[in-house]
């Protein structure tokens, strides 16, 4: 499965929503419901500007964060290239190789609540649940690593629209491999090289 950054937030949001929808804790005082009027806790993307909150409820907000693409080889990321003797008849001499890169990023889960105790309770529940679901996410979505090592900040105190709140940030690093195959026929490669030489000759004005 190819890497797509759009999968990061749903990979966290969907399991959390399912977990808190079926949560049997304190007679449902922290249960999630898709209807904002009925839900006891907001579970959403941090940058969902279409969300309208009539009152400040405990929040679990997900940010997919940034990512980098890293090579793994010394030059062109090649991992496998069969020798000429191992190639199929009629394809001997062709360039056949498998390359791969690593996508490395860090998503985050921001937990906010008016009460410090509620904030810390949600932090404990979310962090444990993410640890439990890590193997499933890695196996089903092809991540090499997801959520480990997990870093959890202290509960910070602040204000929003005159309302005091406490917030904790959970950092979730991830790594995903992406492989692709490159096949180049000798005749095609020769044509490309000839064209490169022609363009270089023309651009030099000679």
PyMOL commands that place a pseudoatom at each C-alpha (Angstrom):
pseudoatom trace, name=CA, resn=UNK, resi=1, chain=A, elem=C, hetatm=0, pos=[0.000, 0.000, 0.000]
pseudoatom trace, name=CA, resn=UNK, resi=2, chain=A, elem=C, hetatm=0, pos=[1.438, 3.362, -1.027]
pseudoatom trace, name=CA, resn=UNK, resi=3, chain=A, elem=C, hetatm=0, pos=[1.877, 6.085, 1.540]
pseudoatom trace, name=CA, resn=UNK, resi=4, chain=A, elem=C, hetatm=0, pos=[-0.879, 8.691, 1.626]
pseudoatom trace, name=CA, resn=UNK, resi=5, chain=A, elem=C, hetatm=0, pos=[-0.744, 11.364, 4.328]
pseudoatom trace, name=CA, resn=UNK, resi=6, chain=A, elem=C, hetatm=0, pos=[-4.557, 11.578, 4.220]
pseudoatom trace, name=CA, resn=UNK, resi=7, chain=A, elem=C, hetatm=0, pos=[-4.674, 8.180, 6.008]
pseudoatom trace, name=CA, resn=UNK, resi=8, chain=A, elem=C, hetatm=0, pos=[-2.885, 9.429, 9.124]
pseudoatom trace, name=CA, resn=UNK, resi=9, chain=A, elem=C, hetatm=0, pos=[-5.736, 11.282, 10.831]
pseudoatom trace, name=CA, resn=UNK, resi=10, chain=A, elem=C, hetatm=0, pos=[-8.441, 8.656, 10.087]
pseudoatom trace, name=CA, resn=UNK, resi=11, chain=A, elem=C, hetatm=0, pos=[-6.090, 5.926, 11.358]
pseudoatom trace, name=CA, resn=UNK, resi=12, chain=A, elem=C, hetatm=0, pos=[-6.264, 7.633, 14.750]
pseudoatom trace, name=CA, resn=UNK, resi=13, chain=A, elem=C, hetatm=0, pos=[-9.718, 9.222, 14.723]
pseudoatom trace, name=CA, resn=UNK, resi=14, chain=A, elem=C, hetatm=0, pos=[-11.779, 6.213, 13.632]
pseudoatom trace, name=CA, resn=UNK, resi=15, chain=A, elem=C, hetatm=0, pos=[-10.503, 3.778, 16.324]
pseudoatom trace, name=CA, resn=UNK, resi=16, chain=A, elem=C, hetatm=0, pos=[-10.794, 6.467, 19.021]
pseudoatom trace, name=CA, resn=UNK, resi=17, chain=A, elem=C, hetatm=0, pos=[-14.365, 7.312, 18.047]
pseudoatom trace, name=CA, resn=UNK, resi=18, chain=A, elem=C, hetatm=0, pos=[-15.304, 3.638, 18.063]
pseudoatom trace, name=CA, resn=UNK, resi=19, chain=A, elem=C, hetatm=0, pos=[-13.665, 3.130, 21.453]
pseudoatom trace, name=CA, resn=UNK, resi=20, chain=A, elem=C, hetatm=0, pos=[-15.349, 6.123, 23.106]
pseudoatom trace, name=CA, resn=UNK, resi=21, chain=A, elem=C, hetatm=0, pos=[-18.700, 5.298, 21.465]
pseudoatom trace, name=CA, resn=UNK, resi=22, chain=A, elem=C, hetatm=0, pos=[-18.762, 1.967, 23.309]
pseudoatom trace, name=CA, resn=UNK, resi=23, chain=A, elem=C, hetatm=0, pos=[-17.097, 3.157, 26.481]
pseudoatom trace, name=CA, resn=UNK, resi=24, chain=A, elem=C, hetatm=0, pos=[-18.622, 2.006, 29.779]
pseudoatom trace, name=CA, resn=UNK, resi=25, chain=A, elem=C, hetatm=0, pos=[-17.041, 4.584, 32.057]
pseudoatom trace, name=CA, resn=UNK, resi=26, chain=A, elem=C, hetatm=0, pos=[-18.774, 6.673, 34.693]
pseudoatom trace, name=CA, resn=UNK, resi=27, chain=A, elem=C, hetatm=0, pos=[-22.248, 6.024, 33.262]
pseudoatom trace, name=CA, resn=UNK, resi=28, chain=A, elem=C, hetatm=0, pos=[-21.274, 7.487, 29.916]
pseudoatom trace, name=CA, resn=UNK, resi=29, chain=A, elem=C, hetatm=0, pos=[-19.855, 10.807, 31.137]
pseudoatom trace, name=CA, resn=UNK, resi=30, chain=A, elem=C, hetatm=0, pos=[-17.069, 10.621, 28.519]
pseudoatom trace, name=CA, resn=UNK, resi=31, chain=A, elem=C, hetatm=0, pos=[-18.908, 8.858, 25.691]
pseudoatom trace, name=CA, resn=UNK, resi=32, chain=A, elem=C, hetatm=0, pos=[-18.620, 10.017, 22.089]
pseudoatom trace, name=CA, resn=UNK, resi=33, chain=A, elem=C, hetatm=0, pos=[-21.595, 10.539, 19.785]
pseudoatom trace, name=CA, resn=UNK, resi=34, chain=A, elem=C, hetatm=0, pos=[-21.510, 11.866, 16.206]
pseudoatom trace, name=CA, resn=UNK, resi=35, chain=A, elem=C, hetatm=0, pos=[-24.228, 14.360, 17.150]
pseudoatom trace, name=CA, resn=UNK, resi=36, chain=A, elem=C, hetatm=0, pos=[-22.505, 17.307, 18.803]
pseudoatom trace, name=CA, resn=UNK, resi=37, chain=A, elem=C, hetatm=0, pos=[-25.565, 17.928, 20.981]
pseudoatom trace, name=CA, resn=UNK, resi=38, chain=A, elem=C, hetatm=0, pos=[-25.380, 14.395, 22.422]
pseudoatom trace, name=CA, resn=UNK, resi=39, chain=A, elem=C, hetatm=0, pos=[-21.647, 13.772, 22.616]
pseudoatom trace, name=CA, resn=UNK, resi=40, chain=A, elem=C, hetatm=0, pos=[-19.824, 14.174, 25.907]
pseudoatom trace, name=CA, resn=UNK, resi=41, chain=A, elem=C, hetatm=0, pos=[-16.401, 14.514, 24.298]
pseudoatom trace, name=CA, resn=UNK, resi=42, chain=A, elem=C, hetatm=0, pos=[-15.296, 16.034, 20.977]
pseudoatom trace, name=CA, resn=UNK, resi=43, chain=A, elem=C, hetatm=0, pos=[-13.104, 13.730, 18.833]
pseudoatom trace, name=CA, resn=UNK, resi=44, chain=A, elem=C, hetatm=0, pos=[-12.084, 15.501, 15.645]
pseudoatom trace, name=CA, resn=UNK, resi=45, chain=A, elem=C, hetatm=0, pos=[-9.307, 16.891, 13.477]
pseudoatom trace, name=CA, resn=UNK, resi=46, chain=A, elem=C, hetatm=0, pos=[-7.548, 19.833, 15.078]
pseudoatom trace, name=CA, resn=UNK, resi=47, chain=A, elem=C, hetatm=0, pos=[-8.057, 21.892, 11.934]
pseudoatom trace, name=CA, resn=UNK, resi=48, chain=A, elem=C, hetatm=0, pos=[-11.707, 21.131, 11.254]
pseudoatom trace, name=CA, resn=UNK, resi=49, chain=A, elem=C, hetatm=0, pos=[-12.877, 24.719, 10.987]
pseudoatom trace, name=CA, resn=UNK, resi=50, chain=A, elem=C, hetatm=0, pos=[-16.428, 23.598, 10.203]
pseudoatom trace, name=CA, resn=UNK, resi=51, chain=A, elem=C, hetatm=0, pos=[-16.875, 22.343, 13.747]
pseudoatom trace, name=CA, resn=UNK, resi=52, chain=A, elem=C, hetatm=0, pos=[-19.305, 24.457, 15.729]
pseudoatom trace, name=CA, resn=UNK, resi=53, chain=A, elem=C, hetatm=0, pos=[-19.145, 24.089, 19.498]
pseudoatom trace, name=CA, resn=UNK, resi=54, chain=A, elem=C, hetatm=0, pos=[-21.965, 25.540, 21.561]
pseudoatom trace, name=CA, resn=UNK, resi=55, chain=A, elem=C, hetatm=0, pos=[-20.097, 24.864, 24.782]
pseudoatom trace, name=CA, resn=UNK, resi=56, chain=A, elem=C, hetatm=0, pos=[-16.590, 23.879, 25.783]
pseudoatom trace, name=CA, resn=UNK, resi=57, chain=A, elem=C, hetatm=0, pos=[-16.550, 20.095, 26.099]
pseudoatom trace, name=CA, resn=UNK, resi=58, chain=A, elem=C, hetatm=0, pos=[-13.517, 17.829, 26.653]
pseudoatom trace, name=CA, resn=UNK, resi=59, chain=A, elem=C, hetatm=0, pos=[-11.700, 17.440, 23.330]
pseudoatom trace, name=CA, resn=UNK, resi=60, chain=A, elem=C, hetatm=0, pos=[-9.484, 14.897, 21.630]
pseudoatom trace, name=CA, resn=UNK, resi=61, chain=A, elem=C, hetatm=0, pos=[-8.026, 16.612, 18.574]
pseudoatom trace, name=CA, resn=UNK, resi=62, chain=A, elem=C, hetatm=0, pos=[-5.776, 14.951, 16.006]
pseudoatom trace, name=CA, resn=UNK, resi=63, chain=A, elem=C, hetatm=0, pos=[-3.122, 16.656, 13.881]
pseudoatom trace, name=CA, resn=UNK, resi=64, chain=A, elem=C, hetatm=0, pos=[-1.412, 14.554, 11.190]
pseudoatom trace, name=CA, resn=UNK, resi=65, chain=A, elem=C, hetatm=0, pos=[1.754, 16.703, 11.408]
pseudoatom trace, name=CA, resn=UNK, resi=66, chain=A, elem=C, hetatm=0, pos=[4.599, 16.927, 8.939]
pseudoatom trace, name=CA, resn=UNK, resi=67, chain=A, elem=C, hetatm=0, pos=[6.681, 14.141, 7.413]
pseudoatom trace, name=CA, resn=UNK, resi=68, chain=A, elem=C, hetatm=0, pos=[9.947, 13.574, 5.601]
pseudoatom trace, name=CA, resn=UNK, resi=69, chain=A, elem=C, hetatm=0, pos=[10.935, 11.182, 2.821]
pseudoatom trace, name=CA, resn=UNK, resi=70, chain=A, elem=C, hetatm=0, pos=[14.307, 9.527, 3.430]
pseudoatom trace, name=CA, resn=UNK, resi=71, chain=A, elem=C, hetatm=0, pos=[16.373, 7.403, 1.125]
pseudoatom trace, name=CA, resn=UNK, resi=72, chain=A, elem=C, hetatm=0, pos=[17.761, 4.145, 2.409]
pseudoatom trace, name=CA, resn=UNK, resi=73, chain=A, elem=C, hetatm=0, pos=[20.591, 3.395, -0.027]
pseudoatom trace, name=CA, resn=UNK, resi=74, chain=A, elem=C, hetatm=0, pos=[23.827, 5.167, -0.798]
pseudoatom trace, name=CA, resn=UNK, resi=75, chain=A, elem=C, hetatm=0, pos=[22.603, 6.514, -4.122]
pseudoatom trace, name=CA, resn=UNK, resi=76, chain=A, elem=C, hetatm=0, pos=[19.306, 5.570, -5.738]
pseudoatom trace, name=CA, resn=UNK, resi=77, chain=A, elem=C, hetatm=0, pos=[17.584, 3.580, -2.941]
pseudoatom trace, name=CA, resn=UNK, resi=78, chain=A, elem=C, hetatm=0, pos=[17.997, 0.290, -4.799]
pseudoatom trace, name=CA, resn=UNK, resi=79, chain=A, elem=C, hetatm=0, pos=[17.334, -2.756, -2.657]
pseudoatom trace, name=CA, resn=UNK, resi=80, chain=A, elem=C, hetatm=0, pos=[17.070, -5.633, -5.160]
pseudoatom trace, name=CA, resn=UNK, resi=81, chain=A, elem=C, hetatm=0, pos=[18.543, -6.014, -8.633]
pseudoatom trace, name=CA, resn=UNK, resi=82, chain=A, elem=C, hetatm=0, pos=[18.801, -9.519, -10.173]
pseudoatom trace, name=CA, resn=UNK, resi=83, chain=A, elem=C, hetatm=0, pos=[22.017, -10.511, -11.884]
pseudoatom trace, name=CA, resn=UNK, resi=84, chain=A, elem=C, hetatm=0, pos=[22.040, -11.106, -15.634]
pseudoatom trace, name=CA, resn=UNK, resi=85, chain=A, elem=C, hetatm=0, pos=[22.119, -14.883, -15.115]
pseudoatom trace, name=CA, resn=UNK, resi=86, chain=A, elem=C, hetatm=0, pos=[18.968, -14.684, -12.966]
pseudoatom trace, name=CA, resn=UNK, resi=87, chain=A, elem=C, hetatm=0, pos=[16.974, -12.680, -15.506]
pseudoatom trace, name=CA, resn=UNK, resi=88, chain=A, elem=C, hetatm=0, pos=[14.344, -14.241, -17.738]
pseudoatom trace, name=CA, resn=UNK, resi=89, chain=A, elem=C, hetatm=0, pos=[15.288, -15.289, -21.289]
pseudoatom trace, name=CA, resn=UNK, resi=90, chain=A, elem=C, hetatm=0, pos=[14.831, -12.403, -23.676]
pseudoatom trace, name=CA, resn=UNK, resi=91, chain=A, elem=C, hetatm=0, pos=[15.309, -9.837, -20.913]
pseudoatom trace, name=CA, resn=UNK, resi=92, chain=A, elem=C, hetatm=0, pos=[18.959, -10.383, -20.134]
pseudoatom trace, name=CA, resn=UNK, resi=93, chain=A, elem=C, hetatm=0, pos=[20.778, -7.084, -19.878]
pseudoatom trace, name=CA, resn=UNK, resi=94, chain=A, elem=C, hetatm=0, pos=[17.662, -5.110, -18.990]
pseudoatom trace, name=CA, resn=UNK, resi=95, chain=A, elem=C, hetatm=0, pos=[17.712, -2.954, -15.884]
pseudoatom trace, name=CA, resn=UNK, resi=96, chain=A, elem=C, hetatm=0, pos=[15.372, -4.513, -13.296]
pseudoatom trace, name=CA, resn=UNK, resi=97, chain=A, elem=C, hetatm=0, pos=[15.490, -3.300, -9.738]
pseudoatom trace, name=CA, resn=UNK, resi=98, chain=A, elem=C, hetatm=0, pos=[13.337, -2.643, -6.706]
pseudoatom trace, name=CA, resn=UNK, resi=99, chain=A, elem=C, hetatm=0, pos=[13.752, 0.643, -4.831]
pseudoatom trace, name=CA, resn=UNK, resi=100, chain=A, elem=C, hetatm=0, pos=[12.221, 1.879, -1.612]
pseudoatom trace, name=CA, resn=UNK, resi=101, chain=A, elem=C, hetatm=0, pos=[12.109, 4.966, 0.588]
pseudoatom trace, name=CA, resn=UNK, resi=102, chain=A, elem=C, hetatm=0, pos=[11.020, 5.613, 4.160]
pseudoatom trace, name=CA, resn=UNK, resi=103, chain=A, elem=C, hetatm=0, pos=[8.267, 8.053, 5.091]
pseudoatom trace, name=CA, resn=UNK, resi=104, chain=A, elem=C, hetatm=0, pos=[8.835, 9.339, 8.611]
pseudoatom trace, name=CA, resn=UNK, resi=105, chain=A, elem=C, hetatm=0, pos=[6.472, 11.703, 10.374]
pseudoatom trace, name=CA, resn=UNK, resi=106, chain=A, elem=C, hetatm=0, pos=[4.939, 12.621, 13.675]
pseudoatom trace, name=CA, resn=UNK, resi=107, chain=A, elem=C, hetatm=0, pos=[1.228, 12.967, 14.303]
pseudoatom trace, name=CA, resn=UNK, resi=108, chain=A, elem=C, hetatm=0, pos=[-0.128, 14.379, 17.538]
pseudoatom trace, name=CA, resn=UNK, resi=109, chain=A, elem=C, hetatm=0, pos=[-3.210, 14.064, 19.704]
pseudoatom trace, name=CA, resn=UNK, resi=110, chain=A, elem=C, hetatm=0, pos=[-4.162, 17.139, 21.727]
pseudoatom trace, name=CA, resn=UNK, resi=111, chain=A, elem=C, hetatm=0, pos=[-6.380, 16.555, 24.745]
pseudoatom trace, name=CA, resn=UNK, resi=112, chain=A, elem=C, hetatm=0, pos=[-8.162, 19.542, 26.266]
pseudoatom trace, name=CA, resn=UNK, resi=113, chain=A, elem=C, hetatm=0, pos=[-10.527, 19.837, 29.221]
pseudoatom trace, name=CA, resn=UNK, resi=114, chain=A, elem=C, hetatm=0, pos=[-11.591, 22.466, 31.731]
pseudoatom trace, name=CA, resn=UNK, resi=115, chain=A, elem=C, hetatm=0, pos=[-10.744, 20.169, 34.631]
pseudoatom trace, name=CA, resn=UNK, resi=116, chain=A, elem=C, hetatm=0, pos=[-7.174, 18.906, 35.070]
pseudoatom trace, name=CA, resn=UNK, resi=117, chain=A, elem=C, hetatm=0, pos=[-8.398, 15.562, 36.384]
pseudoatom trace, name=CA, resn=UNK, resi=118, chain=A, elem=C, hetatm=0, pos=[-10.590, 15.008, 33.321]
pseudoatom trace, name=CA, resn=UNK, resi=119, chain=A, elem=C, hetatm=0, pos=[-7.682, 15.980, 31.075]
pseudoatom trace, name=CA, resn=UNK, resi=120, chain=A, elem=C, hetatm=0, pos=[-5.365, 13.475, 32.740]
pseudoatom trace, name=CA, resn=UNK, resi=121, chain=A, elem=C, hetatm=0, pos=[-8.028, 10.742, 32.712]
pseudoatom trace, name=CA, resn=UNK, resi=122, chain=A, elem=C, hetatm=0, pos=[-8.565, 11.204, 28.972]
pseudoatom trace, name=CA, resn=UNK, resi=123, chain=A, elem=C, hetatm=0, pos=[-4.795, 11.213, 28.442]
pseudoatom trace, name=CA, resn=UNK, resi=124, chain=A, elem=C, hetatm=0, pos=[-4.466, 7.892, 30.247]
pseudoatom trace, name=CA, resn=UNK, resi=125, chain=A, elem=C, hetatm=0, pos=[-7.330, 6.323, 28.290]
pseudoatom trace, name=CA, resn=UNK, resi=126, chain=A, elem=C, hetatm=0, pos=[-6.165, 7.596, 24.895]
pseudoatom trace, name=CA, resn=UNK, resi=127, chain=A, elem=C, hetatm=0, pos=[-2.503, 6.658, 25.387]
pseudoatom trace, name=CA, resn=UNK, resi=128, chain=A, elem=C, hetatm=0, pos=[-3.370, 3.117, 26.504]
pseudoatom trace, name=CA, resn=UNK, resi=129, chain=A, elem=C, hetatm=0, pos=[-5.809, 2.626, 23.646]
pseudoatom trace, name=CA, resn=UNK, resi=130, chain=A, elem=C, hetatm=0, pos=[-3.266, 3.826, 21.070]
pseudoatom trace, name=CA, resn=UNK, resi=131, chain=A, elem=C, hetatm=0, pos=[-0.716, 1.352, 22.452]
pseudoatom trace, name=CA, resn=UNK, resi=132, chain=A, elem=C, hetatm=0, pos=[-3.270, -1.452, 22.189]
pseudoatom trace, name=CA, resn=UNK, resi=133, chain=A, elem=C, hetatm=0, pos=[-4.241, -0.598, 18.582]
pseudoatom trace, name=CA, resn=UNK, resi=134, chain=A, elem=C, hetatm=0, pos=[-0.664, -0.096, 17.324]
pseudoatom trace, name=CA, resn=UNK, resi=135, chain=A, elem=C, hetatm=0, pos=[-0.187, -3.727, 16.132]
pseudoatom trace, name=CA, resn=UNK, resi=136, chain=A, elem=C, hetatm=0, pos=[-3.494, -3.647, 14.246]
pseudoatom trace, name=CA, resn=UNK, resi=137, chain=A, elem=C, hetatm=0, pos=[-2.688, -0.348, 12.498]
pseudoatom trace, name=CA, resn=UNK, resi=138, chain=A, elem=C, hetatm=0, pos=[0.807, -1.531, 11.559]
pseudoatom trace, name=CA, resn=UNK, resi=139, chain=A, elem=C, hetatm=0, pos=[-0.410, -4.884, 10.215]
pseudoatom trace, name=CA, resn=UNK, resi=140, chain=A, elem=C, hetatm=0, pos=[-3.473, -3.659, 8.333]
pseudoatom trace, name=CA, resn=UNK, resi=141, chain=A, elem=C, hetatm=0, pos=[-2.102, -0.397, 6.925]
pseudoatom trace, name=CA, resn=UNK, resi=142, chain=A, elem=C, hetatm=0, pos=[1.487, -1.492, 6.390]
pseudoatom trace, name=CA, resn=UNK, resi=143, chain=A, elem=C, hetatm=0, pos=[3.292, 0.823, 8.807]
pseudoatom trace, name=CA, resn=UNK, resi=144, chain=A, elem=C, hetatm=0, pos=[6.746, -0.218, 9.943]
pseudoatom trace, name=CA, resn=UNK, resi=145, chain=A, elem=C, hetatm=0, pos=[6.170, 1.712, 13.173]
pseudoatom trace, name=CA, resn=UNK, resi=146, chain=A, elem=C, hetatm=0, pos=[3.200, 3.691, 14.473]
pseudoatom trace, name=CA, resn=UNK, resi=147, chain=A, elem=C, hetatm=0, pos=[3.029, 5.588, 17.739]
pseudoatom trace, name=CA, resn=UNK, resi=148, chain=A, elem=C, hetatm=0, pos=[6.301, 4.464, 19.297]
pseudoatom trace, name=CA, resn=UNK, resi=149, chain=A, elem=C, hetatm=0, pos=[8.152, 5.881, 21.105]
pseudoatom trace, name=CA, resn=UNK, resi=150, chain=A, elem=C, hetatm=0, pos=[5.110, 7.762, 22.392]
pseudoatom trace, name=CA, resn=UNK, resi=151, chain=A, elem=C, hetatm=0, pos=[5.802, 11.064, 24.128]
pseudoatom trace, name=CA, resn=UNK, resi=152, chain=A, elem=C, hetatm=0, pos=[3.249, 12.665, 26.463]
pseudoatom trace, name=CA, resn=UNK, resi=153, chain=A, elem=C, hetatm=0, pos=[3.577, 16.252, 27.651]
pseudoatom trace, name=CA, resn=UNK, resi=154, chain=A, elem=C, hetatm=0, pos=[2.672, 17.651, 31.044]
pseudoatom trace, name=CA, resn=UNK, resi=155, chain=A, elem=C, hetatm=0, pos=[-0.765, 19.228, 31.434]
pseudoatom trace, name=CA, resn=UNK, resi=156, chain=A, elem=C, hetatm=0, pos=[-0.452, 22.876, 30.412]
pseudoatom trace, name=CA, resn=UNK, resi=157, chain=A, elem=C, hetatm=0, pos=[-2.850, 25.514, 31.715]
pseudoatom trace, name=CA, resn=UNK, resi=158, chain=A, elem=C, hetatm=0, pos=[-4.297, 28.290, 29.583]
pseudoatom trace, name=CA, resn=UNK, resi=159, chain=A, elem=C, hetatm=0, pos=[-7.410, 30.058, 28.427]
pseudoatom trace, name=CA, resn=UNK, resi=160, chain=A, elem=C, hetatm=0, pos=[-9.632, 30.024, 25.364]
pseudoatom trace, name=CA, resn=UNK, resi=161, chain=A, elem=C, hetatm=0, pos=[-12.371, 32.605, 24.880]
pseudoatom trace, name=CA, resn=UNK, resi=162, chain=A, elem=C, hetatm=0, pos=[-12.266, 33.363, 28.578]
pseudoatom trace, name=CA, resn=UNK, resi=163, chain=A, elem=C, hetatm=0, pos=[-12.558, 29.688, 29.558]
pseudoatom trace, name=CA, resn=UNK, resi=164, chain=A, elem=C, hetatm=0, pos=[-9.734, 28.111, 31.548]
pseudoatom trace, name=CA, resn=UNK, resi=165, chain=A, elem=C, hetatm=0, pos=[-8.498, 24.818, 30.162]
pseudoatom trace, name=CA, resn=UNK, resi=166, chain=A, elem=C, hetatm=0, pos=[-5.821, 22.172, 30.625]
pseudoatom trace, name=CA, resn=UNK, resi=167, chain=A, elem=C, hetatm=0, pos=[-4.175, 20.506, 27.643]
pseudoatom trace, name=CA, resn=UNK, resi=168, chain=A, elem=C, hetatm=0, pos=[-1.842, 17.577, 27.008]
pseudoatom trace, name=CA, resn=UNK, resi=169, chain=A, elem=C, hetatm=0, pos=[-0.109, 16.691, 23.740]
pseudoatom trace, name=CA, resn=UNK, resi=170, chain=A, elem=C, hetatm=0, pos=[0.615, 13.085, 22.802]
pseudoatom trace, name=CA, resn=UNK, resi=171, chain=A, elem=C, hetatm=0, pos=[3.249, 12.743, 20.059]
pseudoatom trace, name=CA, resn=UNK, resi=172, chain=A, elem=C, hetatm=0, pos=[2.928, 9.732, 17.759]
pseudoatom trace, name=CA, resn=UNK, resi=173, chain=A, elem=C, hetatm=0, pos=[5.869, 9.122, 15.407]
pseudoatom trace, name=CA, resn=UNK, resi=174, chain=A, elem=C, hetatm=0, pos=[5.398, 6.787, 12.472]
pseudoatom trace, name=CA, resn=UNK, resi=175, chain=A, elem=C, hetatm=0, pos=[7.482, 5.105, 9.755]
pseudoatom trace, name=CA, resn=UNK, resi=176, chain=A, elem=C, hetatm=0, pos=[6.213, 3.611, 6.518]
pseudoatom trace, name=CA, resn=UNK, resi=177, chain=A, elem=C, hetatm=0, pos=[8.119, 1.920, 3.724]
pseudoatom trace, name=CA, resn=UNK, resi=178, chain=A, elem=C, hetatm=0, pos=[7.238, 2.394, 0.080]
pseudoatom trace, name=CA, resn=UNK, resi=179, chain=A, elem=C, hetatm=0, pos=[8.601, 0.161, -2.668]
pseudoatom trace, name=CA, resn=UNK, resi=180, chain=A, elem=C, hetatm=0, pos=[8.482, 0.546, -6.445]
pseudoatom trace, name=CA, resn=UNK, resi=181, chain=A, elem=C, hetatm=0, pos=[9.983, -1.279, -9.381]
pseudoatom trace, name=CA, resn=UNK, resi=182, chain=A, elem=C, hetatm=0, pos=[12.108, 0.207, -12.124]
pseudoatom trace, name=CA, resn=UNK, resi=183, chain=A, elem=C, hetatm=0, pos=[12.564, -1.592, -15.434]
pseudoatom trace, name=CA, resn=UNK, resi=184, chain=A, elem=C, hetatm=0, pos=[14.606, -0.092, -18.266]
pseudoatom trace, name=CA, resn=UNK, resi=185, chain=A, elem=C, hetatm=0, pos=[15.203, -1.748, -21.628]
pseudoatom trace, name=CA, resn=UNK, resi=186, chain=A, elem=C, hetatm=0, pos=[18.646, -1.267, -23.126]
pseudoatom trace, name=CA, resn=UNK, resi=187, chain=A, elem=C, hetatm=0, pos=[17.378, 0.152, -26.446]
pseudoatom trace, name=CA, resn=UNK, resi=188, chain=A, elem=C, hetatm=0, pos=[15.089, 2.639, -24.684]
pseudoatom trace, name=CA, resn=UNK, resi=189, chain=A, elem=C, hetatm=0, pos=[17.905, 3.705, -22.383]
pseudoatom trace, name=CA, resn=UNK, resi=190, chain=A, elem=C, hetatm=0, pos=[20.181, 4.297, -25.376]
pseudoatom trace, name=CA, resn=UNK, resi=191, chain=A, elem=C, hetatm=0, pos=[17.528, 6.477, -27.063]
pseudoatom trace, name=CA, resn=UNK, resi=192, chain=A, elem=C, hetatm=0, pos=[17.175, 8.551, -23.875]
pseudoatom trace, name=CA, resn=UNK, resi=193, chain=A, elem=C, hetatm=0, pos=[20.938, 9.080, -23.656]
pseudoatom trace, name=CA, resn=UNK, resi=194, chain=A, elem=C, hetatm=0, pos=[21.104, 10.166, -27.304]
pseudoatom trace, name=CA, resn=UNK, resi=195, chain=A, elem=C, hetatm=0, pos=[18.296, 12.662, -26.709]
pseudoatom trace, name=CA, resn=UNK, resi=196, chain=A, elem=C, hetatm=0, pos=[20.046, 14.054, -23.622]
pseudoatom trace, name=CA, resn=UNK, resi=197, chain=A, elem=C, hetatm=0, pos=[23.218, 14.574, -25.629]
pseudoatom trace, name=CA, resn=UNK, resi=198, chain=A, elem=C, hetatm=0, pos=[21.256, 16.274, -28.423]
pseudoatom trace, name=CA, resn=UNK, resi=199, chain=A, elem=C, hetatm=0, pos=[19.502, 18.658, -26.001]
pseudoatom trace, name=CA, resn=UNK, resi=200, chain=A, elem=C, hetatm=0, pos=[22.767, 19.471, -24.246]
pseudoatom trace, name=CA, resn=UNK, resi=201, chain=A, elem=C, hetatm=0, pos=[24.465, 20.181, -27.584]
pseudoatom trace, name=CA, resn=UNK, resi=202, chain=A, elem=C, hetatm=0, pos=[21.654, 22.505, -28.709]
pseudoatom trace, name=CA, resn=UNK, resi=203, chain=A, elem=C, hetatm=0, pos=[21.465, 24.392, -25.416]
pseudoatom trace, name=CA, resn=UNK, resi=204, chain=A, elem=C, hetatm=0, pos=[25.206, 25.051, -25.506]
pseudoatom trace, name=CA, resn=UNK, resi=205, chain=A, elem=C, hetatm=0, pos=[24.794, 26.857, -28.841]
pseudoatom trace, name=CA, resn=UNK, resi=206, chain=A, elem=C, hetatm=0, pos=[27.365, 24.726, -30.620]
for i in range(1, 206): cmd.bond("trace and resi %d" % i, "trace and resi %d" % (i + 1))
show_as sticks, trace
zoom trace
